Amino acid sequence: MADDADMDSSTDFESLVRRYYRSLYQFAFTLAHNEAEACDLTQQTFYVWATKGHQLRDPSKVKTWLFSTLHHEFLKSRRRHTRFPHYELDQVNDELPTISPTTVDQLDAAAVVEALGRLDELYQAPLALFYLEEHSYKEIADILDVPIGTIQSRIARGKAQLQQILTAEMTAPNTKGKGLRG
């Protein structure tokens, strides 16, 4: 019984925060070189502890677990930043498609639905369920019986593919009615 009391006191959330927050923050700041990111990493580490810390069998390894978790979260954030970099609009303005406001006005629902039908089949159902039927990601995941992360990526990729189709249509020379005039 005394062992249980020792374990509870050594893994109590508030006491862990008091004991390790400063050193975890300093470690995070050393890795990230950014105050806001260091705060986020430290908070994320304690969030992971709150959700998974009960799985730690040896309370003497709490400090090691926290620092390892923080490092893992840092690496995960770097991978995410590499895959999905953040740019200010001014930096990438020349890379954005140029679509005039009049072109957008010409776009109607029928054209979008027709373009949706030309998407890869993998993306059609998630996009239709999300945009046309207004289902949540969770509902779509249940309907299609796939993980929610898969739904998120299919919707993102489907939107990108739909944008490419619509942009190509809107910027292509208009060939309708050319044969009718002499």
Disulfide bonds with the S-S distance in Angstrom:
none
